[in-house]
């Protein structure tokens, strides 16, 4: 059977891995899910589907290496809490049970916002809650199937209670509260590994637009034997791996207390660092850890907007890039960030870097931020150079922005104007795996208005249940506040790159 051919006519474009711009319009031919040809406008033949993209800027779709669909119903509910306190408002003592339909709708929030803001690939690091609920997982996968986005779903696996991912628990948690948290229901670690193995049979991301990956929630939430099992599973199935690492200063202290070293050095010692392995956040790093990332081919994923809103700090992006480390981008979850808008992530990545040092030439440029949000994101997920570039042979994950808007008027530098000014209002075309999912500003595969209306109606009842669940964590927050304050007085390796400004 012949592959469907789609011809995108008359677009200006950011072409190739270097995102080169040529003001002369181009035609781009898509065959199946790949880019088959790029040529001057008018020089390519007909196709079954022809889309005129005159007065549009065609660019690779953005890759969001990190969001959490289980947070989408809680966007806008928190502010001004550091990670170690905020996280308990997502993993509450009283769970909020949802139907599979509600899980589907919740997932759609992130899928819709992602597509509307130029993202064509996302990684969903989903918390399973108290038990593995297969119908809810099916609902998440169905939402991504229906929306038309490329998605990789992981399950934030761990084999330790959340309370025990902190140091000094015995000194700061009342014994009865610690016992309650340790006894709370959670999925069996071996069942989580089996779940990924089972889903990977039909949902491998190299063969499926909606697939799975391997997620270890964070090293301090896993025993070393379990981390080794996670690593072995990923190696056996050739799946990418993600894990949260050294997002905060307290996590550096945690590494010192648990392993006698920062956590990235620990991961290097046990052989966990490999290509297609993303360390989410990776804010508080020392030179030895940066060298380990470069040597092993692991990715440091930058989540600048999340790190700003949680006060986590500024990643040493230039030092990572100079060492040859692949740096990708992610939004993180919308309970802390309010939005998963990857255009916002691009702009904040480039802007935030300008707080580090007094040598402007070392600050992150708009082009470097866009490369981190496209090609580097594909490399982080094991796609090599096949994802995140507008060039022949690459996957046809492409978006187009109107250039007859105030954002691009006058057109001086399309990359800078895209990164620093566009936030999605001008996006009116999106294609994923060669299929058009947005045309003329309208989502083609779903009834967006009906879905959003259903979410709003459903949440009238859910809101009170979330408020009750969030209130239940007050004793936990009081205990963790003591650990957080205590950690601030403890030293960390003196060669750690400063990630926060002094008070």
N, C-alpha and C positions, 0 to 999 in steps of 0.2 A: 504494500500500500504506500502510495507517494505521500510525502510529508506536506502539510499545509504550508503555503507560501503567503507571507504577509509583507507588503511593501510600505515602508514609512517614507513619505515623500517630503522633500523641501525643508527639512529641519536644519538649523544650525546645531552644532553638537560639540561635546567634549569627548574627543576620540582617543582611544588607546589607554595604556596604563599611565601615561603622563598627563592625561586629561587635556590634550592639546585642543585649542579652540581655533576654528577657522570660520570667519564670518560668511564664507560662501556656503549656500545650502547644499545639503547632502541627501541622498537616498540610502536607506538601510533596508536590505532584504533579509527577512527571517524565514528560515526553513525549519519546520518543527519547533524545537525549543532552542535553536541556536541561531546566531548571527551568521548569515551565509555570505554577505557582500556589503561593502560600503563604497559608494561612488558618488561623483558629482550629480547633483539633482538632474533628473531627466535622462540619465544614462542607463538605468536598470529597467528590465522588462516588466511585464505585467505580473500580477499575482491574484490569487482568489480574493484577497482582501487588500484594499489600498486605503491608507490613512494619510490625509494631508496634514502635515505638521508645520506648515508655514507660520512664521512668527512664533515659533516654539524653540526652546533650548532642550535638546535631547541629551540625557546624561544616564550613566549607570544607576540602577536602583540602589538605595542605601541598604546596608547590612547592619541590623541592630543585634549585636551579639549578646544582649542580656535584657530581658524583661521578665516580669512575674505576673502571669495572668490571674493568679489568686488574689492580687491586690487591686484589680481594676474597680471593684465596687467601693474601695476605700480612698479613692483619689480625693485629695483636698481635705482629709479629715485630721491631718497632723501638721505640725510645724515646730521648728526650733527645738528638736530633740536629737542628740547624737545617736548614732547607729545602735549602740548597745542598749539604750533605753527604748528607742523607737521600735525595734524589731519585735518586742513583746506585744505591741498593738496589732501586729499581723498574726502572730502565733499566740492567740489568747488562751487563757485558762478555760473559758467557756467557748467551745467551738460554735460557729454559725453554720448550721447544716443547710445545704442547698440541694435543690433538685437538679437532675441532669440538664433540664431546660435552662435553669438559672445559671448553671456553669457554662452552658453554650453561650448565653447572652453576655455573661461576664467576659468570656474570651473574645467575643465579637468587638467589645470596646477597644481592645488593643489592636485587633486586626484592622478595624476601620480607621482608627487614628493613624496607624502605621502607613497604610496605603495612601491616605489623604495627605501625608506629609513626606512622600517620596521614598518610603521604605518598602522594599520588595522581599526582603528576607529578615526573619526575626528568630531569635532563640527564646523559648519560653521555659524558664526554670521554675517549674510548678511544685508547690508544696502539696504533698499527698494528704496531709492532715492525720487524723487518728488511725486511718486504715486505707488500704488500697480499694478504691471504688471503681471498678471497671467501667461502669456506665458513665461516670463523670469523665473518665479519661477519653472514652469514645466521644463524648460531647465536645471536649476540647479539640480533638482531631477533626471532628465534623465541622466545627466552626472555621478552622483554617482551610479545610477542603472547600467549604462553601464560599468563603470570602475570596479565594483565589491567590492568597499570599503564599510565599515559600516559608515554611516554618520547621523548626527542629525543636522537639519537645523533650525536656529532661525532668527529673523528679526529685532534685535536691536531697539525695540519699545521705543517710547518716546512721551510725549505730550507737551513738551516745545520746542521753537526754540533753536537751538544749541547755538546761541549767549547768551542766558540767562542761560546757565549752568556755566557762569563765574560770580564772584563777580566784583563789581566796573565798570560795563559796562557803566553806565551813565557818569563816569568821563573819560573814555578812548576811547569810540567809538564815532565818529561823529554822531549826531542824524540821519542824512539821511542814513548813512550806517547801523546803528542799525535797522532803520525802514525797510530798504530793506531786511535785513536778516530775520527779524520777519515775513515779508509778503511773503517770499518764499514759494512756493508750497511744501506741505509735506502730507503724508498719514494721514487720520483721525485716531486718536487713537483707536476708537471703531471698525473701519474697520480692523485694525491690529489684535486686539483681536479676531474678528470674523474669520479672515484668519487662525489663528492658530487653533481655534476650528474646523473649517471646515476641514483642512488638517489632524488633529489628528484622524479623523474618519477612515481614510484609511492608515495613516502614523504614527501610534503610534510606538515609538522605541522599545517597548517590544515585538511587534509582527512583526516588519518589519526591514530589514537590513538598509533601508534608511527611516528615520523618521523625526519628528519635535520635537522641545523643545520650551521653553518659554524664551525669552530674553528681559530684560529691559536694554536698552543701558547703562545707568548709573543712579543712584538715583538723581543726581543733574539735570538730563535732564527730570525728571518726577515729576509731582505733587504727593503729598502723596495719594490722592484718586486714581490716576492712578496706583501707585505702589501697592495699596491694590487690585485693580482689576487684576493686573498681578499675584499677589500672589494667589488670589482666583481662577483664571483660571488654574494655575498650579496644585493647590490642587484638583480642580474638575476633571481634566483630568489625574491626576497622572503623570505629566510630570516634567522632571528636569528643573531647572531655572539657568540662567547665568546672571551676570551683572558686569560691570566694576566698581571697587571700590578702591579708594585710591591708585591709581597707582603712583601718584606724591605728592610732598609736597604741591603744589598749591591746590590739592584736599582736603588736610587736612584743609587748610585755608578756602577753599570753604565751607566745613562742618561747621566750626566755624561761618562763616558769615551767612549761610542759616539756620542752625539748632541749633546753640549754642553748638555744640559738633562735634567730628569727625563723619564721615559718617557711619562707622560700628556701633557705639553706637546708632546713629539714627535708623538704620535698625533694631537693636535689640529692641528698644523701640516700634516700630510700628509692631513688630511681623513678619517681613519679613524673618528672618533667620530660616531655617529649613533644615532637611536632603535633599540630592539631590539638594542643592542650592549652586552654585559655585560663589565665589567672585573672579572675574578675576583680577589678579595682586596682590592685597592686600599686598602692599609693606610697606606702612607707617602705622604701627599699634602700639597701646599701649597695656599694659597687660590686661586692662579691655576688649578690643576688642578681644584679643586672647581667654580670658575666655568665652566671649559670643559665639564665634565660636565653642569652645569645648562643651559648654552647650547645644547649639541648634543642633549640628550635621552638621552644614554647612561646606563647603569645602573652603579652601584657595588655589586658583590655582596660581602656580608659573610659570611665563613667563620669565625666566632668560635672554634669548638671546634678547628678545624685550626690557626688562628693561635696558640691557646694551646699546643697540644701541640708545635708546631714552634718556639715562641718567637718568632714573627714580629712580634707587637705588636698594638696595639688600634686599630682603625679609628676615625677621627673621625666617628662616625655622626651626632651631633647637628649638626655643622657641615654635613654633606652634606644632611641633611633640611631644615635652615634655608635652604639655598641652593636648595631645590627639586629636588634630585637624587633619582631613584628608587633606593631601597636595597632589594635583594632578599637572600635568604639561601641558603647552600649548606653542605653537610657536608664536601666534599672527599673524598679517597680514603681507604679504610679501612686501608691500610698505615700511614699516619701517624695516622689518627684512631681506628682500631679499630672504629668504628661509623659508620653513615650515618643514625643515629636523628635525625630532624629535630625531634622534641620536645626532645631534648638541645640541638640548635642554638638553638632558640627561647630556652630558659632561659639558656644561656650568653651569647647575644647581649644579653639584657636585663641579666644580672648583670655581664658584663664591662664594660659601659658605665659602671658605677658606680665604676670605677677612674679615670675621666677627669674631673678637676675637682672642685671643692668646692661646686658648686651643684646640690643634689639635683634641682631642677626640670628640669635639662638632661640628666639620666640617661635612658636609654631605658626606657620603661614596658613592661609585659607586653603591653598592647594594641598598642603600636607594633611590638613584635617579632612578634606574630602577624600584623599587617598586612603586614610585610615578608616573612613566610613564606607568604603566601597571595596577595593581590591584587597586591602589588608584584612577586612572582615571575612572575605571568602577564603583567604589563605588560613585564617584562624580555624575555620570549620572544615578544613581538609579538602577544599575544592581547588587548591592550587591557584592558577591564574584563570580558571574557567568562570569564575563568578566575580562580578564587580568591575567589569571593564567593557567599554563599547569597542569591540574589535572582532574581527572575523574569527569564528570558532568558539567564542564565549557564549555562555548561556544568555538567552534573550530576556533578561530582567532589566527593563528600561523604563524611565519616566521622562515626561516632558513638561516644561513650565512655559507659560505664556510670557513672551518678552515684550508684548505691548501693554505692560503694566508699569506702575510707578516704581516698582522694585528694580526693574532693568532699564529705567529711563533717566538719563541717557546711558547707553550701554558703553561703559568704560572697561570693566573687567568682569566678565560673566561669572568667574569662579568666586571672586570676592563678594559680588553682589548676591550670588546664590547662598554662600555660607553665612554672611553677616546680616543679610536683609530678608531673604525669602524664608517664610515659615509655613508655606503650604497653600496660601490663598491663590497663588498662580498655577498650581499643579492642575492640569486637566487631562493628562494621559498617563496610563500606567500599563505595563505589560509584564507578566511573570511567566517564565517558561514558554514564551512565544504566544501566550494567550492574552488578549486585551482584557483588563479588569476595570480600568477607568477610561472612559472616552467622553470628551466634552464635559469633563468635570463630574460625571455621573458614574457611580459604581454599577457595573453591569450584571454582576452575578447575584446580588442580594438586594432586598428592599430596605435600604438604609433607614429611611424615615420610620418605617413600621418597626424595625428592630429597636431603634432608639426610643420610640414611644413605649414599646413593651418593657424595656429596661426601666424607664422612668416610673411606669405604673407599678412594676414589681417591687421596686426599691422603696416605695412608700412604707411597706410593711417591714422590709429588711433593715431599714435604717435604725429602727429602735433596737433590733436584735444586735446590730453591730455596736451600738452605743453601750448596751449591757455588757457585751463581751469585752469591749475596750476598758470599761470601768473595772472589770474583774482583775486586771493586772496591776492595780495600784500597789499591793504589797510587793510584787516582783520588782516594779520600778524603784521602790524605796531601797530594796536590797542591792540592786544593780547600781544604783546611784552611788552607794558606798564603795563598790568595787571600782567604778569609773573614777571617782575622786582619788582613791588610793593609788590607782595606776599612774595618775598624772605626776605623782611625786617620785616614781621609780625611774631609774635611768634606762635608756636604750642604747644600742651601739652608737658611739659618737660619730661614726662616718655615715649614719643614716641621713639621706637627703631630707632637709627640713621641708615639711609638708604643710605647716601652718605658720601664720604670723604670730609673734608674741602678743599677749594682751596689752 
